[in-house]
Amino acid sequence: MNCNRFIIDGQIAARDELRYTPAGLEKLEFKIQHQSTQQQAGMPRQVQCEISAQAFGELARQAATLSVGQAVNVAGFITQRSLRSTQLVLQIDKLTLE
C-alpha cells in the first residue's frame, strides 16, 4: 500500500513556537480548523474538524510566520504522532496561503 495523501484547506487554529529536532531540523506543530459542506448519500452535510499538523525545515519556518486565523491549503500524509502514540497527525509537505 502506497496511497497516503491528504489535502485540506482551513484556518490556523493554534500554532506552537518554532522548535528544533535533536538533529537540528526546524519543527513546527499547529492545528488547522476546517469547515465545509460535503455531499453524503446525495444530501449536503455540514462538516467541521480540527487537525493536528507538523511541518519541518523550510515549511516550518514558513508556517511559523502565520497568524491564528490565517487561511491555508495544506497537503501531506497522515502518520501516528510517535512510536508510543497512535494519535494521528498530518505531516505537511505543501503549504499555500488562501
N, C-alpha and C positions, 0 to 999 in steps of 0.2 A: 504494500500500500504506500503510495507516494503523494496522494492528494491531501493537502492541508493548507488551504488558502482562506483567508478571512479578510473581507473588505467591509468597512462600515464608515459612515460619517456621523458626526455628532459634535458635541461641545466638550471642551476640557472641563471636567467637574472638580478635579483636585490635582495638584501637582506637587511632588516632593522636591527637595533641593537636589541639585546635581551631585552625584556621588561617584566614587571610583571603585572598580573591582580590585581584588588583590593584585591582578596583573597590570593595573594602572589604566584600564579602559573606562571611559566615561559611561555612567549608567543613570538613567532617569526612570522613575516609576510615576505613573499618573493614571487617572481614571477618565474614561470617556463616557458621557451620557448621551444616549441615543433615543430619539422619539420619531415615529413614523406611522403611516398607515400601510398595512400589508394585506394582501389577499389570502384568505384561508377558506377552503371549501367554497369558493365563489362569493364569499362575503368579505367586506372590509373589516379589518381588525386594527385597533389602535395598539401599538406596541411601544414599550419603553424598557430600557435596561441600562445598567451601568457596568462597564467592562474595565477590568484591571489591565493595564498595558505597561510594557517596558520598552525602552529604546536604548541603544548602545552606540558609542562612538559619535560620529558627526550628527546622526539623528538625535542623539541625547542632547547634544549641545544646541541643536535647533529647537527641540521641544522645550528646553529649559528657558527659552525666551518667550514662550507662550503664556498668556494670561488665562485664568479661570474664566470660562465663558466663551473663549475663542473657538470659532467653528473650524473643524478639521475633517479631512478624509484620510483614513489610515488603512494600510494593508499590511498583512504579515501572516504569521502562523500561530496556532494555538499549541501550548505545551503546559505541562504541570509546573507550578511555581518553583519547586525544588525536588530533590530526591526524597525528601521527607514529607512533602505536601502534595496532595493530589488536586489542590485548588488550581483552576485554570487561569492562565494569563496569556494575553496577546503579545507576542514578540513582534514589534514593529520593524518593517524593513522599507516602508514607503510612507511618507507623511506630506500631505499638501494642505495648504490653507484654503478654506472655503470663502 
